[in-house]
Amino acid sequence: MTLPRVIEALLFSAQKPLSAKAIVDLIKRAGESDGLQSNEAQVAAALEQLKIEYIEQQRAFQLVERAEGWQLTSDPAYANFVQHLFPEPKPARLSAPALETLAIIAYRQPITRADVEAVRGVNIDAVLQTILERGLVKISGRDEKIPGRPLVYETTQFFLDHFGLRNLDELPNVEELRTRHLPTAPRPPAPVASE
């Protein structure tokens, strides 16, 4: 047994992406009886080797790195055939307002609902509820600096997976959009403490 073949078997059998660390841990647990040893650097090298091997062999599947780790997926060139395995209707696509709201949250997180509304210029209650229900956005806490401590929102791990990103730095033009001045909601004055 070689390290690349063991990794291939693990990725093939896994129901979710596996990180290099998770692969090392799995090999340590099972490898004691087989004498197979590995560390994260060896696993990373084997993953790259497998990725290149699949490309060179023009396999119908590929090895991709997701936010949570590595995963075997079918090659997009075969999507027309693979989609017939799943005849259920596709989930409804996000509307343009939902995508706009999601983009604002992704680039400016953590952000309050009022600040998103200030940028969009419209009420976002229904749109925000939609992207919350789909698991693309979550409530990450409260803004302690603003009176009333409004909820703040940020994207989820599912958001990264859904859009094929490893982290938020892979968003297009991230630095330019994060530094660009956007309107914010007017802030009420802080209450004055009475003596």
C-alpha positions as CSV (number, residue, x, y, z in Angstrom):
1,M,0.0,0.0,0.0
2,T,1.3,3.4,-0.9
3,L,0.3,6.7,0.6
4,P,-1.3,8.1,-2.5
5,R,-3.5,5.0,-2.9
6,V,-4.5,5.1,0.8
7,I,-5.4,8.8,0.4
8,E,-7.4,8.0,-2.7
9,A,-9.4,5.3,-0.9
10,L,-10.1,7.7,2.0
11,L,-11.3,10.5,-0.3
12,F,-13.4,8.1,-2.4
13,S,-15.2,6.9,0.7
14,A,-15.5,10.2,2.6
15,Q,-18.9,11.9,2.5
16,K,-17.3,15.4,3.0
17,P,-14.0,17.0,2.2
18,L,-11.0,15.9,4.2
19,S,-8.2,18.2,5.4
20,A,-4.5,17.1,5.3
21,K,-4.6,16.9,9.1
22,A,-7.7,14.7,9.1
23,I,-6.0,12.4,6.6
24,V,-2.9,12.1,8.7
25,D,-5.1,11.3,11.8
26,L,-7.0,8.6,9.9
27,I,-3.7,7.1,8.7
28,K,-2.2,7.1,12.2
29,R,-5.3,5.3,13.6
30,A,-5.4,2.7,10.9
31,G,-1.8,2.6,9.9
32,E,-0.4,1.3,13.1
33,S,-1.4,-2.2,12.0
34,D,-0.2,-1.7,8.5
35,G,3.1,0.1,9.3
36,L,2.1,3.2,7.1
37,Q,3.4,6.5,8.5
38,S,2.7,10.0,7.2
39,N,2.8,13.7,8.2
40,E,1.0,16.7,6.7
41,A,3.8,17.6,4.3
42,Q,3.8,14.0,2.9
43,V,0.0,14.0,2.6
44,A,0.0,17.4,0.9
45,A,2.6,16.1,-1.6
46,A,0.6,13.0,-2.2
47,L,-2.6,15.1,-2.8
48,E,-0.8,17.2,-5.4
49,Q,0.6,14.0,-7.0
50,L,-3.0,12.6,-7.2
51,K,-4.4,15.8,-8.6
52,I,-1.8,15.9,-11.4
53,E,-2.2,12.1,-12.1
54,Y,-5.9,12.5,-12.6
55,I,-5.4,15.4,-15.0
56,E,-2.7,13.6,-17.0
57,Q,-4.8,10.5,-17.2
58,Q,-7.9,12.5,-18.3
59,R,-10.0,10.9,-15.6
60,A,-13.7,11.6,-15.4
61,F,-13.2,12.8,-11.8
62,Q,-10.9,15.4,-10.3
63,L,-9.3,16.2,-6.9
64,V,-10.3,19.7,-5.7
65,E,-9.5,21.6,-2.6
66,R,-12.5,23.1,-0.8
67,A,-12.7,25.3,2.2
68,E,-12.8,22.3,4.5
69,G,-10.3,20.1,2.7
70,W,-9.9,17.9,-0.3
71,Q,-12.6,16.1,-2.2
72,L,-13.0,13.9,-5.3
73,T,-15.6,15.3,-7.6
74,S,-16.8,14.4,-11.1
75,D,-15.2,16.5,-13.9
76,P,-17.5,19.3,-14.9
77,A,-17.2,18.2,-18.6
78,Y,-19.4,15.2,-17.6
79,A,-22.1,17.3,-15.8
80,N,-24.7,16.7,-18.5
81,F,-24.5,12.9,-17.8
82,V,-24.1,13.1,-14.1
83,Q,-27.1,15.4,-13.6
84,H,-29.4,12.6,-14.7
85,L,-28.5,10.7,-11.6
86,F,-30.3,13.3,-9.6
87,P,-33.6,14.0,-11.3
88,E,-35.0,16.1,-8.5
89,P,-35.6,19.7,-9.6
90,K,-32.7,22.0,-8.9
91,P,-33.1,24.4,-6.0
92,A,-34.4,27.8,-7.0
93,R,-31.6,30.2,-7.9
94,L,-30.9,33.2,-5.8
95,S,-32.5,36.4,-7.0
96,A,-30.5,39.4,-8.0
97,P,-31.4,41.2,-4.8
98,A,-30.3,38.2,-2.8
99,L,-27.0,38.0,-4.6
100,E,-26.4,41.7,-4.1
101,T,-27.2,41.4,-0.4
102,L,-24.9,38.3,-0.1
103,A,-22.1,40.1,-1.9
104,I,-22.3,43.1,0.5
105,I,-22.2,40.8,3.5
106,A,-19.3,38.7,2.1
107,Y,-17.2,41.8,1.4
108,R,-18.0,43.8,4.5
109,Q,-18.6,41.2,7.2
110,P,-19.4,41.3,10.0
111,I,-22.1,43.8,9.1
112,T,-25.5,44.9,10.5
113,R,-28.7,44.7,8.6
114,A,-29.0,48.5,8.7
115,D,-25.6,48.9,7.0
116,V,-26.6,46.5,4.2
117,E,-29.8,48.4,3.7
118,A,-27.8,51.7,3.6
119,V,-25.7,50.3,0.8
120,R,-28.7,48.7,-1.1
121,G,-31.1,51.6,-0.4
122,V,-34.0,49.2,0.3
123,N,-35.4,47.0,3.0
124,I,-33.7,43.5,3.0
125,D,-35.8,41.6,5.5
126,A,-37.2,39.0,3.1
127,V,-33.9,38.7,1.2
128,L,-31.9,38.3,4.4
129,Q,-34.3,35.6,5.6
130,T,-33.8,33.7,2.3
131,I,-30.0,33.6,2.5
132,L,-30.2,32.8,6.2
133,E,-32.5,29.8,5.5
134,R,-30.2,28.6,2.7
135,G,-27.3,28.6,5.2
136,L,-25.2,31.1,3.2
137,V,-25.2,33.6,6.0
138,K,-25.4,33.4,9.8
139,I,-25.8,35.7,12.7
140,S,-22.3,36.1,14.2
141,G,-23.2,38.1,17.3
142,R,-24.1,41.7,18.2
143,D,-22.4,45.0,17.5
144,E,-21.5,46.2,21.0
145,K,-20.5,49.7,19.7
146,I,-23.9,50.7,18.4
147,P,-26.8,51.5,20.7
148,G,-29.3,48.7,20.7
149,R,-26.6,46.2,20.0
150,P,-27.9,45.1,16.5
151,L,-27.2,41.7,15.1
152,V,-24.3,41.3,12.8
153,Y,-24.1,38.9,9.9
154,E,-21.3,37.0,8.2
155,T,-21.0,34.3,5.6
156,T,-20.8,30.6,6.5
157,Q,-18.6,27.7,5.6
158,F,-21.3,26.5,3.3
159,F,-21.0,29.8,1.4
160,L,-17.4,29.1,0.7
161,D,-18.1,25.5,-0.4
162,H,-21.1,26.6,-2.5
163,F,-19.1,29.1,-4.4
164,G,-15.9,26.9,-4.6
165,L,-13.8,29.2,-2.4
166,R,-11.1,28.1,0.1
167,N,-11.3,31.4,2.0
168,L,-12.7,35.0,1.6
169,D,-9.5,36.2,0.1
170,E,-10.4,34.4,-3.1
171,L,-13.4,36.7,-3.7
172,P,-12.8,38.8,-6.8
173,N,-11.2,42.3,-6.3
174,V,-11.4,41.8,-2.6
175,E,-9.0,44.5,-1.5
176,E,-10.5,47.2,-3.7
177,L,-14.1,46.5,-2.6
178,R,-13.2,46.2,1.1
179,T,-11.5,49.6,1.1
180,R,-14.0,51.4,-1.0
181,H,-16.2,53.8,0.9
182,L,-19.8,52.6,1.1
183,P,-22.7,54.3,3.0
184,T,-23.6,53.2,6.5
185,A,-26.8,53.5,8.4
186,P,-27.1,56.7,10.5
187,R,-26.2,56.0,14.1
188,P,-28.3,57.4,16.9
189,P,-26.3,59.2,19.6
190,A,-25.1,57.0,22.4
191,P,-27.2,57.4,25.5
192,V,-25.8,59.7,28.2
193,A,-25.4,58.0,31.5
194,S,-27.2,59.8,34.3
195,E,-25.5,60.3,37.6
